[in-house]
């Protein structure tokens, strides 16, 4: 009995209580395992999955990263003249965490605001920041930098805070020639990014690789002082060499600006000079450009018109005016080429064997096609019967309507495309427009064909037209126009060379040679008003195209000349056109041809194209005056006479003290050299006579009697009349002064 009791007692002793303890232990173990497992899993996830992200966030909290601007690459002309460069300026940086008192904040804010021409309140707010790097002002110049250096010395001496104000390197874009080639070069924005022209098109090459200033932060999130910085140097951008020749560009701009003024041109003008064999653009002018160093300032007249508008319309008007001012008219605008396009139509017909020297065309003064209104010739009485060459030189619209009919609409469209029209040229500048044809598939009515044959009804870009002209000149090859010749790294390594590219041959070499011959005859037979330049063989064609510019249908015109030289071995082609001349004349022969002549007369000698004068021209070729100052009167007189000049002595001295014309000045053969021998004689003046409207012999006689020299320009024969002089009649000048007188044939061409 007792034994059974004992067994029962032991069994009941490990009963419910013991089982509860075991369950509790198991539960605790499970909780511990689950808890530690979750922690370990989370740690593993953070370490293996989110580790990189968390490290980056930690670095972001501990470091600040400030960008250092890279120096933008330089833009050069083809000869290495700087057209755009980034010069050193400075950035003013403040470390407000160094301030020890409110007095210091107030005084430094006041000084900085005064030196940097900033609002004192805004500068004071910057002094309140808990940082060692606060930009106060960017792009300060040298004179301001000197003032900041003086302020640094003052702060260090007065407050013992040498690192409170810092100067860091920065860059600012400068354009040495201001408005030269503005529509080609373009400009940059406030962040040094390219916004127009080459600056925009080649921004990725010109922009360097920015550097960095990596600054540590303390536990409060404040930038640590400069000694805790790590600098990563910026890499300069690449340099660009253009095909633009600064000298040729300057010559073109000079005469285009004069042409704009002389002819009261309403809607600007364009001049493009291209190497006919390569497509390299030597000059590209949109006259009436803008100052690259101040591209957001409009012309005074334009700004006055905007200021007169209601205030809510001024912003939109300003944006439109700026866009128009920056626009590169040479590639972004289309125009009716007019008779200039006849060189293309003529080349089509010649290349198809549809015309030759003996093909004749009849002109009664107008011609009706289908049911359209009559299409008139500029010579309303008509040209009668004429051969192919005469039709080109006469610029006869009815004749070219007949030539277009011989070519036919289908062939015309094929050649139109082959000459590079109907598609962009692909020039490496932004904003190139497409031309406008009658239909996208090239279909044309008989009336469309008629007006297109003499350059109306189709709108092309100037860059397309000069490219087509080069095709006519260079043996028939369509070349790719371009403005960037080479890209070079800051270390001098060549990154990219632009090679000339021939797209296709459009006409044969024989047809090209024939067109060169005809177009040269056109300029020489037409006289100075049609592109004639003494000593040079120039080929070309004038153009006067009509455009409708208002709802009332008022007529305005585009005056142009497109040509090339030398005609027997073409090197350079040039297009000159003025949009809406409102002066005395609007014909291309009166408005654009003189500008073309003036430009080519300087450009061809610059390009070392040798002048070859005929017998008539040689009589009027200028020579240069020698150096006579310092010689005795007898020595100087003998030397000048041996050079073929007549001599006038002024004064009673024994030696020559000054001379007119000066050393190396151009002077006509047989001209008069005036030698001064004392100061009193040097004050004498004579009056420039009116030399316009006379023959060559009369001009020489009048000039000689008045005591001045007349330099004869563009007189290829005796059948010419003076049309202009470079010094106004009535001007008081020194005796012997050279007055350049330009001549033209007595026959006036109205195309």
Secondary structure, DSSP 8 states (H G I E B T S, - for coil): -HHHHHHHHHHHHTSHHHHHHHHHHHHHHHHHHHHHHHHHHHHHHHHHTSHHHHHHHHHHHHEEEEEE------EE-TTS-EEEEEEEEEEEEE-GGG---HHHHHHHHHHHHHHHT--HHHHHHHHTS--S-EEEEEEE-HHHHHHHHHHHHHHHHHH--TTSEEEEEEEEEE-TTTTTTHHHH--B-TTS-B-SHHHHHTHHHHS-B-EEEEEEB-TTS-B--GGGEEEE--B---EEEES--HHHHHHHHHHHHHHHHHTTBSS-EEEEEEETTT-BEEEEEEES---GGGTT---HHHHHHHHTS-HHHHHHHHHHHHHHHH--HHHH-EEE-GGGGHHHHHHHHHHTT---TT-EEEESSEE--TTS--EE-SSTT--EEEEHHHHHHTT-HHHHHHHHHHH-HHHHHHHHHHTTTTS----SSTT----B-S-TT----HHHHHHHHTT-S-EEEHHHHHHHHHHHHTTSEEE--BSEEEEE-TTS-EEEE----EEEE-S-HHHHHHHHHHHHHHHHHH-GGGT-BTTB-EEEEEEEEEEE-STT--EEEEEEEEEEE-TTS--EEEEEEEESB-SS---HHHHHHHHHHHHHHHHHHHTT------HHHHTT-EEE----TTSBHHHHHHHHHHTT-EEEEESS-SB--EEES-TT-EEETT-EEEEE-STTGGG--EE----TT--HHHHHHHHHHHT-EEEEES--SSSEEEEEESS-TT-EE-TT-EEEEEEEESS----
